[in-house]
Amino acid sequence: MNKKDIFYDELCLSIYTMNRYFHQLYQIVLGEYELTYLQYMVLLNIKQQGKCTLVVICRNLDLDTNTLTPVVKKLMTKKWIKREKSVSDGRSFELFLTSNAEQRFELIQIEIAKIQAKLIGNDQQQFTKILGQAHTLNNRVLELIDELANKK
């Protein structure tokens, strides 16, 4: 194995480990509300949009509907969200936070803001650079996925 291969393997392991650590970090807050990180991301999308369809959330999170449908159903069962037929398109449903969920979600966001402040601290510039690099890497990986998928 050459240095390039070792570096690539270390990069992959680092990204995998960081993903696990972020999930653990968020679970400290989300566990109290019996939410998973993915459920939180769905709620965050709905909160940011006010109301939105499952298709919009799928696009924003880059996930398929068959992945998110059970998540949305679970959030409905837990009374975090409701769905109503869209006024503009009666064939689709819009999702929105329940009034009780709005209040609980605000509490979650306060706790997450504390975590973010501790993590980032006064080093906003460094984290902005890391975020840019993460976006670049994500785009490269997506391009490679498209390239390899089109060869088959």
C-alpha positions as CSV (number, residue, x, y, z in Angstrom):
1,M,0.0,0.0,0.0
2,N,1.4,3.4,-0.9
3,K,1.1,6.7,1.0
4,K,-1.7,7.9,-1.3
5,D,-3.8,4.8,-0.5
6,I,-3.1,5.1,3.3
7,F,-4.1,8.8,3.1
8,Y,-7.4,8.0,1.3
9,D,-8.2,5.3,3.9
10,E,-7.5,7.6,6.8
11,L,-9.7,10.3,5.2
12,C,-12.6,7.9,4.8
13,L,-12.2,6.6,8.4
14,S,-12.0,10.2,9.7
15,I,-15.2,11.2,7.8
16,Y,-17.0,8.1,9.0
17,T,-15.8,8.7,12.6
18,M,-16.8,12.3,12.5
19,N,-20.3,11.4,11.3
20,R,-20.7,9.0,14.3
21,Y,-19.4,11.7,16.7
22,F,-21.8,14.3,15.4
23,H,-24.7,11.8,15.8
24,Q,-23.6,11.1,19.4
25,L,-23.3,14.8,20.1
26,Y,-26.8,15.5,18.8
27,Q,-28.2,12.4,20.6
28,I,-27.2,14.0,23.9
29,V,-29.9,16.6,23.2
30,L,-32.3,14.7,21.1
31,G,-32.4,11.6,23.4
32,E,-34.4,13.6,25.9
33,Y,-37.1,14.2,23.2
34,E,-36.9,10.6,21.9
35,L,-35.7,11.9,18.5
36,T,-33.1,10.5,16.1
37,Y,-30.8,12.8,14.2
38,L,-32.7,12.1,10.9
39,Q,-36.0,12.9,12.6
40,Y,-34.4,16.2,13.8
41,M,-33.3,17.0,10.3
42,V,-36.8,16.4,9.0
43,L,-38.2,18.7,11.7
44,L,-35.5,21.3,10.9
45,N,-36.5,21.3,7.3
46,I,-40.2,21.8,8.1
47,K,-39.3,24.5,10.6
48,Q,-37.2,26.4,8.1
49,Q,-39.9,26.2,5.4
50,G,-43.0,26.7,7.5
51,K,-44.8,24.0,5.6
52,C,-43.4,21.7,3.0
53,T,-44.0,18.5,1.1
54,L,-42.1,15.2,1.6
55,V,-40.7,15.7,-1.9
56,V,-39.1,19.0,-0.8
57,I,-37.6,17.4,2.3
58,C,-36.3,14.5,0.3
59,R,-34.6,16.9,-2.1
60,N,-33.1,19.0,0.7
61,L,-31.7,15.9,2.5
62,D,-30.8,14.0,-0.7
63,L,-32.8,11.0,0.4
64,D,-35.5,8.9,-1.2
65,T,-39.1,9.0,-0.2
66,N,-39.0,5.3,0.8
67,T,-36.3,6.3,3.4
68,L,-38.2,9.3,4.8
69,T,-41.8,8.1,4.7
70,P,-41.4,5.9,7.8
71,V,-39.6,8.8,9.5
72,V,-42.4,11.2,8.8
73,K,-45.0,8.6,9.9
74,K,-43.2,8.1,13.2
75,L,-43.1,11.9,13.7
76,M,-46.8,12.1,13.1
77,T,-47.4,9.3,15.6
78,K,-45.3,11.2,18.1
79,K,-47.4,14.3,17.4
80,W,-44.4,16.3,16.2
81,I,-45.9,17.0,12.8
82,K,-49.3,17.0,11.0
83,R,-50.1,16.7,7.3
84,E,-52.8,18.4,5.3
85,K,-53.8,18.3,1.7
86,S,-52.0,21.1,-0.2
87,V,-54.3,24.0,-1.1
88,S,-52.4,24.6,-4.4
89,D,-52.2,20.9,-5.3
90,G,-54.8,18.6,-3.8
91,R,-52.8,15.5,-4.8
92,S,-50.0,16.3,-2.4
93,F,-49.7,16.8,1.3
94,E,-48.0,19.6,3.2
95,L,-46.2,18.8,6.5
96,F,-46.0,21.3,9.4
97,L,-45.0,21.3,13.0
98,T,-47.8,21.0,15.6
99,S,-48.1,23.9,18.0
100,N,-46.7,21.7,20.9
101,A,-43.9,20.6,18.7
102,E,-43.0,24.3,17.8
103,Q,-42.4,24.9,21.5
104,R,-40.3,21.7,22.1
105,F,-38.4,22.3,18.9
106,E,-37.4,25.8,20.1
107,L,-36.0,24.2,23.3
108,I,-34.0,21.7,21.2
109,Q,-32.6,24.5,19.1
110,I,-31.5,26.4,22.2
111,E,-29.6,23.4,23.4
112,I,-28.1,22.7,20.0
113,A,-27.0,26.4,19.8
114,K,-25.1,25.9,23.0
115,I,-23.3,22.9,21.6
116,Q,-22.5,24.8,18.4
117,A,-21.1,27.7,20.4
118,K,-18.8,25.4,22.4
119,L,-17.7,23.5,19.3
120,I,-17.0,26.6,17.1
121,G,-16.2,29.1,19.8
122,N,-14.4,32.1,18.4
123,D,-13.0,30.1,15.5
124,Q,-15.8,30.9,12.9
125,Q,-13.3,31.5,10.2
126,Q,-11.7,28.1,10.6
127,F,-15.0,26.3,10.6
128,T,-16.1,28.3,7.5
129,K,-13.0,27.0,5.7
130,I,-13.7,23.4,6.9
131,L,-17.3,23.7,5.7
132,G,-16.2,24.9,2.3
133,Q,-13.8,21.9,2.1
134,A,-16.6,19.6,3.1
135,H,-18.8,20.9,0.3
136,T,-16.0,20.5,-2.2
137,L,-15.4,16.9,-1.1
138,N,-19.1,16.2,-1.2
139,N,-19.3,17.5,-4.8
140,R,-16.3,15.5,-5.9
141,V,-17.8,12.3,-4.4
142,L,-21.2,13.0,-6.1
143,E,-19.5,13.6,-9.4
144,L,-17.6,10.3,-9.0
145,I,-20.8,8.5,-8.1
146,D,-22.5,9.9,-11.3
147,E,-19.5,9.0,-13.4
148,L,-19.3,5.4,-12.1
149,A,-23.1,4.9,-12.2
150,N,-23.2,6.0,-15.8
151,K,-20.5,3.5,-16.8
152,K,-22.7,0.5,-15.8
